[in-house]
């Protein structure tokens, strides 16, 4: 009787494991993160709106946090929270860079060719060690048009290093720098303000004194950026495309 019961319980455990949904984990910075009071707050991270592009067959956990770099995300224990949950068949989107360039902040800054690269490689290896699938992404661009209407780069070597790691380690890669650069240019210097947070004094109750932010995204911007990411991911054979609407 005990043997039958043990076999039955083992079967139930296996069934429960087999029925677990895959999880898509997002790790990154404020451009990806969930924002508080989304009904009132105009700012949205692109990861915050990502679930609307997916079916219910996958769970999405957005662990991206404002102000984090590839270094501080780990030293604060945030990666540990993700890693301990990882299982075979899960996915991890990795997008850092905005805060890694903060040379005056020792808790966040990383040299692009040494520490930054090593951090990305470690995230990839530890994801793969759990049987999960890493996806590397470059940072989204800032709205940084010069006086001639040319969109100029602000991230320097960091996106290049992401491309190098993806190529050297054969990692699925989405060039968000390129995609969002094309998006900003298509909108142009003035209209592209709609993708970000540009409000005059008294125009929006959430920013009574006004706001001019060319890094973070409005809801329109977040949805446009998430749509670009999904469109590219659909063309890649990672397995994630099965869960996209």
Secondary structure, DSSP 8 states (H G I E B T S, - for coil): -HHHHHHHHHHHHHHHHHT--EEEEEEE-TTTS--S-TTT--B--TTTSGGGGB-TTEEEEE---TT--TTHHHHTTHHHHHHTT--TT-EEEEE--TTTT-TT-TTT---IIIIIHHHHHHHHHHHHHTT-EEEEE-------B-TTS-B--S-TTHHHHHHHHHHHHT-EEE-HHHHHHHHHHHHHHHHGGGGSEEE-TTTBTTBTT-EEESSS-BHHHHHHHHHHHHHHHHTS-SSGGGGB-
